[in-house]
Amino acid sequence: MATPDGSPQMSTPQVNPVSVEIDEGAVAALRLVARQAELWDADWQNVNGTSGKIGLPITAGLRRGWVEGTVRSESLGAERSRLVFEPEHDEYRLDRGSVMILVAAAFGCLVTMVAMFVPKILPLLPVGILLAFGGYLVVIARLRNSGPEEFFESVVNDHQAD
């Protein structure tokens, strides 16, 4: 979209800023972020000793995407710092395959409910039940969320495990 003067309109990110505290110095905390970014297949660029740019793959239910932003490391004293992630851009896409499976499951649920009142479609009842449970097992039971919050939690948790 463009503004009335013709310049492109920037959308605000849907991802909220994230802040975590870690028992490391500011520079060492950014090294931990870089190490975790490698494990997450994220893009990491160290800008200077206390900040960097990161691009994270994210999953939000049926949506998959990417969020980019700045990570700052603020010193809180001796061997303690705060990591702050400020999102600048995010992009989501709907997982169309999962949506199609859920549509089939909804059709199965509809057949199961209507079959009780329409005896002619009673032979389709087992197929409706299989479609409904199949949609649950294939899509709904495997829904996950992973984003900046989980990323920075894993930075802190992996550091504590060392």
C-alpha positions as protocol buffer text, in pm:
chain_id: "A"
residue {
  index: 1
  type: MET
  ca { x: 0 y: 0 z: 0 }
}
residue {
  index: 2
  type: ALA
  ca { x: 108 y: 356 z: -51 }
}
residue {
  index: 3
  type: THR
  ca { x: 41 y: 674 z: 142 }
}
residue {
  index: 4
  type: PRO
  ca { x: -130 y: 971 z: -33 }
}
residue {
  index: 5
  type: ASP
  ca { x: 211 y: 1116 z: -122 }
}
residue {
  index: 6
  type: GLY
  ca { x: 307 y: 792 z: -303 }
}
residue {
  index: 7
  type: SER
  ca { x: 562 y: 659 z: -53 }
}
residue {
  index: 8
  type: PRO
  ca { x: 527 y: 294 z: 54 }
}
residue {
  index: 9
  type: GLN
  ca { x: 341 y: 233 z: 378 }
}
residue {
  index: 10
  type: MET
  ca { x: 527 y: 21 z: 631 }
}
residue {
  index: 11
  type: SER
  ca { x: 324 y: -229 z: 827 }
}
residue {
  index: 12
  type: THR
  ca { x: 391 y: -265 z: 1196 }
}
residue {
  index: 13
  type: PRO
  ca { x: 522 y: -606 z: 1301 }
}
residue {
  index: 14
  type: GLN
  ca { x: 277 y: -847 z: 1463 }
}
residue {
  index: 15
  type: VAL
  ca { x: 554 y: -982 z: 1687 }
}
residue {
  index: 16
  type: ASN
  ca { x: 603 y: -811 z: 2024 }
}
residue {
  index: 17
  type: PRO
  ca { x: 942 y: -698 z: 2154 }
}
residue {
  index: 18
  type: VAL
  ca { x: 1116 y: -955 z: 2374 }
}
residue {
  index: 19
  type: SER
  ca { x: 1347 y: -892 z: 2668 }
}
residue {
  index: 20
  type: VAL
  ca { x: 1534 y: -1152 z: 2876 }
}
residue {
  index: 21
  type: GLU
  ca { x: 1805 y: -1131 z: 3140 }
}
residue {
  index: 22
  type: ILE
  ca { x: 2106 y: -1361 z: 3131 }
}
residue {
  index: 23
  type: ASP
  ca { x: 2401 y: -1426 z: 3362 }
}
residue {
  index: 24
  type: GLU
  ca { x: 2667 y: -1323 z: 3109 }
}
residue {
  index: 25
  type: GLY
  ca { x: 2838 y: -1003 z: 3003 }
}
residue {
  index: 26
  type: ALA
  ca { x: 2696 y: -806 z: 2713 }
}
residue {
  index: 27
  type: VAL
  ca { x: 2946 y: -931 z: 2452 }
}
residue {
  index: 28
  type: ALA
  ca { x: 2927 y: -1293 z: 2569 }
}
residue {
  index: 29
  type: ALA
  ca { x: 2546 y: -1280 z: 2562 }
}
residue {
  index: 30
  type: LEU
  ca { x: 2554 y: -1185 z: 2193 }
}
residue {
  index: 31
  type: ARG
  ca { x: 2787 y: -1479 z: 2128 }
}
residue {
  index: 32
  type: LEU
  ca { x: 2525 y: -1704 z: 2286 }
}
residue {
  index: 33
  type: VAL
  ca { x: 2261 y: -1552 z: 2056 }
}
residue {
  index: 34
  type: ALA
  ca { x: 2484 y: -1621 z: 1755 }
}
residue {
  index: 35
  type: ARG
  ca { x: 2533 y: -1983 z: 1864 }
}
residue {
  index: 36
  type: GLN
  ca { x: 2159 y: -2036 z: 1915 }
}
residue {
  index: 37
  type: ALA
  ca { x: 2083 y: -1866 z: 1580 }
}
residue {
  index: 38
  type: GLU
  ca { x: 2295 y: -2128 z: 1409 }
}
residue {
  index: 39
  type: LEU
  ca { x: 2093 y: -2406 z: 1575 }
}
residue {
  index: 40
  type: TRP
  ca { x: 1765 y: -2244 z: 1469 }
}
residue {
  index: 41
  type: ASP
  ca { x: 1878 y: -2185 z: 1107 }
}
residue {
  index: 42
  type: ALA
  ca { x: 1839 y: -1813 z: 1165 }
}
residue {
  index: 43
  type: ASP
  ca { x: 2032 y: -1534 z: 995 }
}
residue {
  index: 44
  type: TRP
  ca { x: 2262 y: -1351 z: 1236 }
}
residue {
  index: 45
  type: GLN
  ca { x: 2475 y: -1044 z: 1167 }
}
residue {
  index: 46
  type: ASN
  ca { x: 2680 y: -889 z: 1444 }
}
residue {
  index: 47
  type: VAL
  ca { x: 2661 y: -510 z: 1401 }
}
residue {
  index: 48
  type: ASN
  ca { x: 2894 y: -414 z: 1686 }
}
residue {
  index: 49
  type: GLY
  ca { x: 2988 y: -547 z: 2028 }
}
residue {
  index: 50
  type: THR
  ca { x: 2647 y: -480 z: 2180 }
}
residue {
  index: 51
  type: SER
  ca { x: 2394 y: -529 z: 1898 }
}
residue {
  index: 52
  type: GLY
  ca { x: 2315 y: -732 z: 1591 }
}
residue {
  index: 53
  type: LYS
  ca { x: 2048 y: -814 z: 1333 }
}
residue {
  index: 54
  type: ILE
  ca { x: 1862 y: -1144 z: 1336 }
}
residue {
  index: 55
  type: GLY
  ca { x: 1613 y: -1314 z: 1107 }
}
residue {
  index: 56
  type: LEU
  ca { x: 1419 y: -1595 z: 1275 }
}
residue {
  index: 57
  type: PRO
  ca { x: 1193 y: -1861 z: 1124 }
}
residue {
  index: 58
  type: ILE
  ca { x: 863 y: -1856 z: 1314 }
}
residue {
  index: 59
  type: THR
  ca { x: 562 y: -2084 z: 1341 }
}
residue {
  index: 60
  type: ALA
  ca { x: 226 y: -1965 z: 1469 }
}
residue {
  index: 61
  type: GLY
  ca { x: -31 y: -2242 z: 1441 }
}
residue {
  index: 62
  type: LEU
  ca { x: -118 y: -2279 z: 1073 }
}
residue {
  index: 63
  type: ARG
  ca { x: 105 y: -1987 z: 976 }
}
residue {
  index: 64
  type: ARG
  ca { x: 473 y: -2010 z: 892 }
}
residue {
  index: 65
  type: GLY
  ca { x: 697 y: -1714 z: 843 }
}
residue {
  index: 66
  type: TRP
  ca { x: 998 y: -1503 z: 917 }
}
residue {
  index: 67
  type: VAL
  ca { x: 1066 y: -1217 z: 1158 }
}
residue {
  index: 68
  type: GLU
  ca { x: 1361 y: -978 z: 1136 }
}
residue {
  index: 69
  type: GLY
  ca { x: 1478 y: -736 z: 1396 }
}
residue {
  index: 70
  type: THR
  ca { x: 1754 y: -591 z: 1608 }
}
residue {
  index: 71
  type: VAL
  ca { x: 1903 y: -755 z: 1916 }
}
residue {
  index: 72
  type: ARG
  ca { x: 2067 y: -530 z: 2174 }
}
residue {
  index: 73
  type: SER
  ca { x: 2267 y: -646 z: 2472 }
}
residue {
  index: 74
  type: GLU
  ca { x: 2251 y: -408 z: 2768 }
}
residue {
  index: 75
  type: SER
  ca { x: 2492 y: -451 z: 3057 }
}
residue {
  index: 76
  type: LEU
  ca { x: 2326 y: -476 z: 3400 }
}
residue {
  index: 77
  type: GLY
  ca { x: 2644 y: -487 z: 3602 }
}
residue {
  index: 78
  type: ALA
  ca { x: 2903 y: -752 z: 3672 }
}
residue {
  index: 79
  type: GLU
  ca { x: 2844 y: -1052 z: 3447 }
}
residue {
  index: 80
  type: ARG
  ca { x: 2473 y: -984 z: 3393 }
}
residue {
  index: 81
  type: SER
  ca { x: 2301 y: -842 z: 3088 }
}
residue {
  index: 82
  type: ARG
  ca { x: 1964 y: -799 z: 2923 }
}
residue {
  index: 83
  type: LEU
  ca { x: 1895 y: -910 z: 2566 }
}
residue {
  index: 84
  type: VAL
  ca { x: 1631 y: -697 z: 2392 }
}
residue {
  index: 85
  type: PHE
  ca { x: 1480 y: -799 z: 2058 }
}
residue {
  index: 86
  type: GLU
  ca { x: 1292 y: -532 z: 1865 }
}
residue {
  index: 87
  type: PRO
  ca { x: 1109 y: -669 z: 1559 }
}
residue {
  index: 88
  type: GLU
  ca { x: 1125 y: -458 z: 1244 }
}
residue {
  index: 89
  type: HIS
  ca { x: 959 y: -678 z: 983 }
}
residue {
  index: 90
  type: ASP
  ca { x: 765 y: -1002 z: 981 }
}
residue {
  index: 91
  type: GLU
  ca { x: 597 y: -1209 z: 714 }
}
residue {
  index: 92
  type: TYR
  ca { x: 352 y: -1496 z: 751 }
}
residue {
  index: 93
  type: ARG
  ca { x: 211 y: -1746 z: 504 }
}
residue {
  index: 94
  type: LEU
  ca { x: -72 y: -1986 z: 559 }
}
residue {
  index: 95
  type: ASP
  ca { x: 7 y: -2357 z: 536 }
}
residue {
  index: 96
  type: ARG
  ca { x: -247 y: -2439 z: 264 }
}
residue {
  index: 97
  type: GLY
  ca { x: -201 y: -2816 z: 287 }
}
residue {
  index: 98
  type: SER
  ca { x: -302 y: -2817 z: 652 }
}
residue {
  index: 99
  type: VAL
  ca { x: -601 y: -2594 z: 576 }
}
residue {
  index: 100
  type: MET
  ca { x: -722 y: -2839 z: 309 }
}
residue {
  index: 101
  type: ILE
  ca { x: -692 y: -3129 z: 554 }
}
residue {
  index: 102
  type: LEU
  ca { x: -894 y: -2931 z: 809 }
}
residue {
  index: 103
  type: VAL
  ca { x: -1162 y: -2861 z: 548 }
}
residue {
  index: 104
  type: ALA
  ca { x: -1188 y: -3235 z: 484 }
}
residue {
  index: 105
  type: ALA
  ca { x: -1209 y: -3295 z: 861 }
}
residue {
  index: 106
  type: ALA
  ca { x: -1487 y: -3034 z: 889 }
}
residue {
  index: 107
  type: PHE
  ca { x: -1674 y: -3212 z: 611 }
}
residue {
  index: 108
  type: GLY
  ca { x: -1632 y: -3537 z: 805 }
}
residue {
  index: 109
  type: CYS
  ca { x: -1772 y: -3374 z: 1119 }
}
residue {
  index: 110
  type: LEU
  ca { x: -2067 y: -3238 z: 921 }
}
residue {
  index: 111
  type: VAL
  ca { x: -2141 y: -3583 z: 773 }
}
residue {
  index: 112
  type: THR
  ca { x: -2124 y: -3737 z: 1120 }
}
residue {
  index: 113
  type: MET
  ca { x: -2370 y: -3488 z: 1266 }
}
residue {
  index: 114
  type: VAL
  ca { x: -2614 y: -3486 z: 975 }
}
residue {
  index: 115
  type: ALA
  ca { x: -2612 y: -3867 z: 935 }
}
residue {
  index: 116
  type: MET
  ca { x: -2808 y: -3901 z: 1259 }
}
residue {
  index: 117
  type: PHE
  ca { x: -3100 y: -3710 z: 1107 }
}
residue {
  index: 118
  type: VAL
  ca { x: -3077 y: -3820 z: 742 }
}
residue {
  index: 119
  type: PRO
  ca { x: -3084 y: -4202 z: 724 }
}
residue {
  index: 120
  type: LYS
  ca { x: -2982 y: -4206 z: 356 }
}
residue {
  index: 121
  type: ILE
  ca { x: -2630 y: -4090 z: 437 }
}
residue {
  index: 122
  type: LEU
  ca { x: -2587 y: -4321 z: 739 }
}
residue {
  index: 123
  type: PRO
  ca { x: -2352 y: -4548 z: 536 }
}
residue {
  index: 124
  type: LEU
  ca { x: -2110 y: -4250 z: 513 }
}
residue {
  index: 125
  type: LEU
  ca { x: -2086 y: -4227 z: 893 }
}
residue {
  index: 126
  type: PRO
  ca { x: -1760 y: -4432 z: 921 }
}
residue {
  index: 127
  type: VAL
  ca { x: -1598 y: -4218 z: 649 }
}
residue {
  index: 128
  type: GLY
  ca { x: -1704 y: -3900 z: 829 }
}
residue {
  index: 129
  type: ILE
  ca { x: -1560 y: -4024 z: 1157 }
}
residue {
  index: 130
  type: LEU
  ca { x: -1231 y: -4119 z: 990 }
}
residue {
  index: 131
  type: LEU
  ca { x: -1206 y: -3779 z: 821 }
}
residue {
  index: 132
  type: ALA
  ca { x: -1273 y: -3597 z: 1148 }
}
residue {
  index: 133
  type: PHE
  ca { x: -1019 y: -3795 z: 1351 }
}
residue {
  index: 134
  type: GLY
  ca { x: -769 y: -3792 z: 1065 }
}
residue {
  index: 135
  type: GLY
  ca { x: -776 y: -3412 z: 1052 }
}
residue {
  index: 136
  type: TYR
  ca { x: -718 y: -3397 z: 1424 }
}
residue {
  index: 137
  type: LEU
  ca { x: -427 y: -3640 z: 1417 }
}
residue {
  index: 138
  type: VAL
  ca { x: -259 y: -3494 z: 1111 }
}
residue {
  index: 139
  type: VAL
  ca { x: -295 y: -3121 z: 1177 }
}
residue {
  index: 140
  type: ILE
  ca { x: -438 y: -3012 z: 1510 }
}
residue {
  index: 141
  type: ALA
  ca { x: -234 y: -3247 z: 1730 }
}
residue {
  index: 142
  type: ARG
  ca { x: 89 y: -3124 z: 1569 }
}
residue {
  index: 143
  type: LEU
  ca { x: 33 y: -2746 z: 1587 }
}
residue {
  index: 144
  type: ARG
  ca { x: 329 y: -2565 z: 1738 }
}
residue {
  index: 145
  type: ASN
  ca { x: 432 y: -2210 z: 1810 }
}
residue {
  index: 146
  type: SER
  ca { x: 791 y: -2092 z: 1790 }
}
residue {
  index: 147
  type: GLY
  ca { x: 900 y: -1734 z: 1769 }
}
residue {
  index: 148
  type: PRO
  ca { x: 1129 y: -1482 z: 1933 }
}
residue {
  index: 149
  type: GLU
  ca { x: 1005 y: -1564 z: 2284 }
}
residue {
  index: 150
  type: GLU
  ca { x: 1097 y: -1930 z: 2245 }
}
residue {
  index: 151
  type: PHE
  ca { x: 1426 y: -1841 z: 2078 }
}
residue {
  index: 152
  type: PHE
  ca { x: 1543 y: -1620 z: 2364 }
}
residue {
  index: 153
  type: GLU
  ca { x: 1417 y: -1870 z: 2623 }
}
residue {
  index: 154
  type: SER
  ca { x: 1637 y: -2131 z: 2454 }
}
residue {
  index: 155
  type: VAL
  ca { x: 1936 y: -1891 z: 2466 }
}
residue {
  index: 156
  type: VAL
  ca { x: 1891 y: -1854 z: 2844 }
}
residue {
  index: 157
  type: ASN
  ca { x: 1813 y: -2222 z: 2906 }
}
residue {
  index: 158
  type: ASP
  ca { x: 2107 y: -2350 z: 2701 }
}
residue {
  index: 159
  type: HIS
  ca { x: 2338 y: -2113 z: 2886 }
}
residue {
  index: 160
  type: GLN
  ca { x: 2210 y: -2238 z: 3222 }
}
residue {
  index: 161
  type: ALA
  ca { x: 2260 y: -2600 z: 3109 }
}
residue {
  index: 162
  type: ASP
  ca { x: 2631 y: -2535 z: 3031 }
}
